[in-house]
Each structure stands twice: as C-alpha cells, then as structure tokens.
Amino acid sequence: MFKEGGLVDFDGSPQRVVHFSVDLRTTTRQVIRLASSHKIFLFLNSKYSNQSHQILLNCDSLRKSGLDKILISVFQESKITDLTTELVSKEAEDKLANTLRPSSAYSDFLIIASIILIIFFTSLVRTNPQLTFDYLNVTKLFYFIGQDETPNLLRITSSVNLLFYFFCSLMASLALITTAHHTTQVGWSNYFDSHTMPGYLQNWLVYSLVILGMLLAKLILEIVIARLFNWKDITGFQFFNFVRILLVSLMALAGLIVVAFSLGVAINYRTVLYGGCILLLTGSIIIFLKLLRRAPFNSFHLFFYLCATEIFPLMVLVKVLLF
C-alpha cells in the first residue's frame, strides 16, 4: 500500500487502493483473476486499464506485449473488503484420471423446486380461481380511475391470501438462490450457496420464511403508517396491489429466464436482479397513481405516505441485493 511517499507491505488495515506485482516470466499459460461484489478499477503500471466486478488478465498476452513484470493496482470507491485475487493455471486434463462427475445437487434441487411450485400454483388455481385471477390480472393494475374493488381487499390476512404470500416468498427465494449460483457479483451469494440437494432445499425453505416475514412486516408497517395518516381503509387495497405487482414481476422474470435457457441465450443474473428492482419501482409509481384519487389529502402528503410504506423499504431492498 502507498504510505509516507512510498509502497509498503500491506498491514491489513482498510484501504481503497492496493498494489501487487506479478513476474510474468513465471506465469506461462496462467490467468490473473480479480473479483469483488463491488466495482473494481484496475490500473496496470499506474495506467487505467479496466473496470468491472470480475477481471481476467492473460499473462501470456501481457508478456507478448513486451512486459516482464507488471504492477497491478486495484481501486474501489469504498474500503476494499471482499477482493479476491487468484493466479489460475490452465492445465490439460489427464485422460487417464478417474475424475469425479460434476455435482448435480443444484440441478436436482432446481427440478424439485420447479415441480413443487407448479403443483402449489395448480392447487391455488383449482381451489381459488377467482383470487388467482385477481392477482394475475395485469390490466387491473392500470385501472387508475376505476375502483378495482374485490372482496379479497378486505381479507388480506385470510389463510388463502397467506398461501399466496408464501408462494411469492418461495418464488423470490428461488430467484435469489439461482442468482447466487450463477454469479459472484453480489455480496450475499455465499449465504445461499450449498453443495448438496438437501442443503439447497433447506436454504430455500429458510429464506422463503424470512421473505414471508418481511412481507408481513411490510403489511404491519402499512397498517401503522395508515393509522398515523388517519387512512385506515387503504391498507388492504395497497398491500393487495403490491403483492399483485410482486407476483407478476416474479413470473415475468421466470418466464424470461426459461425462454432464454430454451434458446441458449446467456443471461447476466445480476442484470435480472436490476430488472426486478426496476419492476418494483415501476409498481410503486403505479400504486401512487392508483391511490391518487382515493387519498383524502393532497398528492404532497400522499408522496410522503408512499415514501414510508413503499419507497424506503424498496431502497433498503436494493441496497441489500445490489450493493
């Protein structure tokens, strides 16, 4: 690290910039890999080179460009906490080696989880077709002037609605596990990692219950804030539309991933997370427009009401998921 006018050995203290050198004469057929959940700014011999969450440097290519030794400097806007630097060797596989088959734990889990979700959703459709239609009716999201009334708005804590909340939680948890499996660009990926199929199922259930608890906590928050604003009859309408937006967004992203997989198109799952957050943000705008004609006060107070019940929880969610 740079200290007192020169480079000194790294002492473990929080830094925004670290430096290390690599002797390229001893790195035949090797690759330098740098990765972090936060964006990396890379400098080679004090000259800016690249920025990303994961950077690969081919040592042979660097050596062919006339370099024998290179100084690598890594800068991050916040303190460096989870930077990984590796020297990866490319070696030919021994054809006589008795290597183990790749683990199929994640694939087995994904198949079982998909079957469970399909059976769960089919049961909801068969036992509660009207409620299912209400949740999946996208056109009603844009009924800004119409009343969009349904008896389910008055029973948001009924057992049937709780089943839909749990179904949303299962889908959201599966989406997070899938993202953690396919990318290391998120800081929470290690929490969802597992090496056995029962382990994946356990994580799926645990994090589904955590997400369900967060949904119920949001419902309680809306009830409390609505009472503070003396608007007690709006909680059912608002929360029902939030769950509707969440369910439609999850199904839309799941459909996109299935289509991309069928066509053989590679997906950046971090980008999918961005897309999900954008859909939820768009949903907050839709809820604002739907509540605008219902509010007993002006739009300025309605904005503050939604900040407390929609915008701030969404900001916390984006901070946890993406930064």
C-alpha atoms as one frame of an Amber mdcrd trajectory, in Angstrom:
protein
   0.000   0.000   0.000   1.093   3.589  -0.567   2.164   5.234   2.660   4.525
   8.077   3.559   5.605   8.658  -0.024   6.297   5.035  -0.969   4.962   1.485
  -1.251   4.991  -0.551   1.948   3.734  -4.035   2.819   0.006  -4.337   3.299
  -0.811  -4.425   7.042  -4.474  -5.470   6.863  -5.909  -2.029   7.573  -8.898
  -0.852   5.477  -7.692   0.619   2.193  -9.233   1.912  -1.018  -6.157   1.060
  -3.115  -3.875  -1.971  -3.011  -0.904  -2.808  -5.211   0.868  -6.049  -6.060
   3.366  -7.100  -8.706   3.482 -10.216 -10.878   6.564 -11.671 -12.545   5.205
 -12.616 -15.985   8.261 -14.746 -16.793   6.963 -17.446 -14.404   3.297 -17.386
 -15.401   3.142 -19.450 -18.574  -0.431 -20.411 -19.527  -1.852 -18.653 -16.476
  -4.548 -16.044 -15.947  -4.814 -13.374 -13.240  -8.374 -13.210 -11.907  -9.705
 -10.331  -9.802 -13.252 -10.393  -8.411 -15.358  -8.432  -5.939 -19.022  -7.706
  -5.239 -18.133  -4.007  -5.668 -16.799  -2.491  -8.871 -13.034  -2.855  -9.398
 -10.992  -0.096 -11.052  -7.844  -1.680 -12.493  -4.551   0.104 -13.202  -1.612
  -1.626 -14.934   1.742   0.050 -14.277  -0.174   3.088 -12.914  -2.246   3.436
 -16.107  -6.007   2.939 -16.104  -6.975  -0.318 -17.819 -10.486  -1.529 -16.980
 -13.383  -1.549 -14.525 -15.756  -4.387 -13.694 -16.805  -6.769 -10.922 -14.595
  -9.503 -12.388 -11.454  -9.009 -14.488  -9.311 -11.649 -16.206  -5.754 -10.863
 -17.384  -3.999 -13.317 -19.704  -0.362 -13.436 -18.581   0.868 -14.749 -21.966
  -0.747 -11.806 -23.757   0.802  -9.339 -21.320   4.212 -10.927 -21.797   3.886
 -10.810 -25.601   3.219  -7.083 -25.326   6.783  -6.677 -24.007   6.214  -6.796
 -20.252   8.317  -8.983 -17.955   6.987  -7.654 -14.658   3.794  -5.740 -14.051
   2.462  -3.650 -11.170  -1.274  -4.146 -10.650  -3.192  -1.508  -8.708  -6.796
  -2.026  -7.612  -9.012   0.887  -6.551 -12.527   0.722  -5.108 -14.758   3.632
  -4.138 -15.409   2.176  -0.692 -12.992   0.303   1.540 -11.757  -2.947  -0.002
 -13.378  -5.784   1.954 -14.007  -8.781  -0.319 -11.429  -8.506  -3.104 -10.244
 -11.860  -4.472  -7.022 -12.174  -6.470  -6.074 -15.512  -7.995  -3.465 -16.862
 -10.372  -5.316 -19.508 -12.373  -3.381 -22.202 -14.215  -4.634 -23.828 -17.390
  -3.601 -27.452 -17.471  -4.564 -30.200 -19.866  -6.834 -32.807 -18.324  -5.302
 -36.209 -17.790  -7.316 -38.583 -19.968  -6.463 -41.496 -17.658  -7.507 -39.663
 -14.488 -10.581 -41.025 -12.728 -12.209 -37.672 -12.069 -15.464 -37.308 -10.192
 -18.597 -36.359 -12.064 -19.699 -32.721 -11.577 -22.164 -32.370  -8.730 -25.792
 -32.341  -9.812 -27.084 -31.030  -6.481 -28.192 -27.661  -7.863 -29.824 -29.186
 -10.972 -31.707 -31.734  -8.851 -32.835 -29.012  -6.463 -33.989 -26.764  -9.327
 -36.083 -29.569 -10.828 -37.675 -30.460  -7.472 -38.312 -26.798  -6.611 -39.913
 -26.167 -10.016 -42.200 -29.193  -9.626 -43.210 -28.054  -6.123 -44.010 -24.540
  -7.382 -46.031 -25.883 -10.314 -48.048 -28.171  -8.013 -48.508 -25.327  -5.497
 -49.696 -22.905  -8.187 -52.004 -25.501  -9.744 -53.576 -26.109  -6.327 -54.139
 -22.383  -5.880 -55.781 -22.123  -9.293 -58.042 -25.134  -8.678 -59.117 -24.158
  -5.165 -59.229 -20.350  -5.548 -59.636 -19.486  -9.254 -61.165 -16.047  -8.654
 -58.439 -14.937  -6.244 -55.750 -16.258  -8.600 -57.307 -14.315 -11.463 -57.380
 -11.158  -9.322 -53.684 -11.471  -8.513 -52.652 -12.186 -12.119 -54.965  -9.647
 -13.764 -52.362  -7.221 -15.089 -54.951  -4.956 -16.702 -56.399  -4.062 -13.299
 -53.024  -2.597 -12.351 -53.786   0.232 -14.752 -57.312   0.946 -13.538 -56.327
   4.325 -12.130 -59.823   5.788 -12.208 -61.920   2.654 -11.686 -62.480   1.352
  -8.199 -60.849  -2.048  -8.854 -62.719  -3.425  -5.881 -62.602  -7.074  -4.876
 -63.745  -8.756  -1.647 -60.180 -10.017  -1.195 -59.057  -6.484  -0.362 -60.882
  -6.771   2.946 -59.338 -10.168   3.790 -55.627  -9.598   3.229 -54.743 -11.675
   6.300 -57.008 -14.608   5.436 -55.485 -18.073   5.140 -55.944 -18.084   1.362
 -54.077 -14.809   0.932 -51.344 -16.059   3.250 -50.863 -19.012   0.870 -50.289
 -16.565  -1.978 -47.794 -14.626   0.157 -45.949 -17.874   0.853 -45.988 -18.750
  -2.863 -44.438 -15.354  -3.663 -41.826 -15.959  -0.968 -40.936 -19.355  -2.459
 -40.509 -17.825  -5.914 -38.432 -14.911  -4.613 -36.194 -17.218  -2.590 -35.669
 -19.488  -5.614 -34.765 -16.436  -7.712 -32.128 -15.374  -5.162 -30.659 -18.893
  -4.938 -30.477 -19.082  -8.745 -28.740 -15.706  -8.915 -26.256 -16.683  -6.198
 -25.444 -19.924  -8.039 -24.735 -18.240 -11.375 -22.889 -15.110 -10.296 -20.391
 -13.952  -7.679 -21.130 -10.276  -8.321 -23.410  -9.970  -5.306 -22.083  -9.796
  -1.761 -24.722 -12.131  -0.283 -24.111 -15.043  -2.691 -22.243 -17.121  -0.075
 -25.293 -17.201   2.186 -27.293 -19.091  -0.458 -24.537 -21.473  -1.503 -24.749
 -25.184  -0.789 -23.153 -28.397  -2.022 -25.974 -30.890  -1.505 -29.542 -31.057
  -2.707 -30.996 -31.267   0.853 -28.889 -28.228   1.720 -30.402 -26.265  -1.158
 -33.912 -27.323  -0.083 -33.202 -26.246   3.483 -31.883 -22.865   2.336 -34.898
 -22.450   0.073 -37.340 -23.071   2.914 -35.470 -20.924   5.450 -35.096 -17.911
   3.156 -38.680 -18.285   1.958 -39.817 -17.967   5.580 -37.523 -14.938   6.010
 -39.047 -13.275   2.930 -42.548 -14.136   4.153 -41.698 -12.478   7.459 -40.525
  -9.383   5.576 -43.811  -9.256   3.648 -45.812  -9.461   6.870 -43.561  -6.822
   8.447 -44.320  -4.549   5.481 -48.031  -5.180   5.999 -47.756  -4.214   9.665
 -45.788  -1.090   8.676 -48.528  -0.078   6.240 -51.202  -0.576   8.913 -49.282
   1.592  11.401 -48.476   4.367   8.885 -52.057   4.347   7.566 -53.336   4.915
  11.109 -50.862   7.776  11.562 -52.256   9.362   8.375 -55.825   8.564   9.524
 -56.412   6.475   6.380 -57.411   3.142   7.855 -59.371   1.754   4.871 -56.494
   1.819   2.364 -54.183  -0.903   3.715 -55.959  -3.813   2.013 -56.059  -2.085
  -1.380 -52.397  -1.040  -1.233 -50.943  -4.335   0.000 -53.065  -6.406  -2.386
 -51.716  -4.401  -5.329 -48.151  -4.680  -4.022 -48.404  -8.484  -3.857 -50.002
  -8.466  -7.304 -47.041  -6.486  -8.698 -44.539  -8.728  -6.916 -46.191 -11.920
  -8.205 -46.469 -10.661 -11.787 -42.845  -9.427 -11.744 -41.515 -12.766 -10.457
 -43.476 -14.722 -13.052 -42.366 -12.390 -15.841 -38.687 -12.776 -14.882 -39.102
 -16.556 -14.533 -40.657 -16.726 -17.995 -37.823 -14.622 -19.429 -35.191 -16.944
 -17.916 -36.971 -20.067 -19.195 -37.209 -18.645 -22.728 -33.558 -17.557 -22.684
 -32.498 -21.003 -21.453 -34.563 -22.687 -24.182 -32.927 -20.517 -26.861 -29.434
 -20.986 -25.430 -29.019 -17.288 -24.622 -26.596 -16.473 -21.789 -28.108 -14.334
 -19.006 -26.425 -11.972 -16.599 -28.385 -12.722 -13.435 -27.227  -9.530 -11.760
 -28.937  -7.676 -14.609 -32.057  -9.744 -13.946 -31.945  -8.507 -10.330 -31.717
  -4.938 -11.621 -34.738  -5.642 -13.817 -36.711  -6.991 -10.867 -35.945  -3.905
  -8.786 -36.960  -1.651 -11.701 -40.283  -3.510 -11.968 -40.912  -2.999  -8.250
 -40.048   0.691  -8.594 -42.475   0.955 -11.516 -45.039  -0.767  -9.312 -44.588
   1.942  -6.663 -45.383   4.567  -9.305 -48.481   2.614 -10.339 -49.632   2.376
  -6.718 -49.140   6.153  -6.360 -51.371   6.790  -9.385 -54.000   4.317  -8.137
 -54.090   5.936  -4.692 -54.126   9.477  -6.042 -57.922   9.562  -6.454 -58.540
   7.696  -3.215 -56.393   9.851  -0.946 -58.331  12.147   1.422 -55.367  14.555
   1.325 -53.274  16.174  -1.411 -50.599  14.484  -3.540 -47.784  16.012  -1.439
 -48.902  14.118   1.661 -49.566  11.003  -0.420 -45.946  11.102  -1.614 -44.694
  11.132   1.979 -47.074   8.294   2.829 -45.665   6.184  -0.009 -42.097   7.091
   0.941 -42.669   5.491   4.335 -44.564   2.430   3.068 -43.113   1.737  -0.409
 -40.035   3.777  -1.388 -37.896   3.396   1.756 -38.452  -0.407   2.032 -37.582
  -0.710  -1.666 -34.401   1.336  -1.180 -33.325  -0.971   1.656 -34.032  -3.988
  -0.555 -31.954  -2.589  -3.445 -29.111  -1.720  -1.071 -29.027  -5.276   0.298
 -29.355  -7.033  -3.072 -27.148  -4.978  -5.361 -24.620  -3.009  -3.282
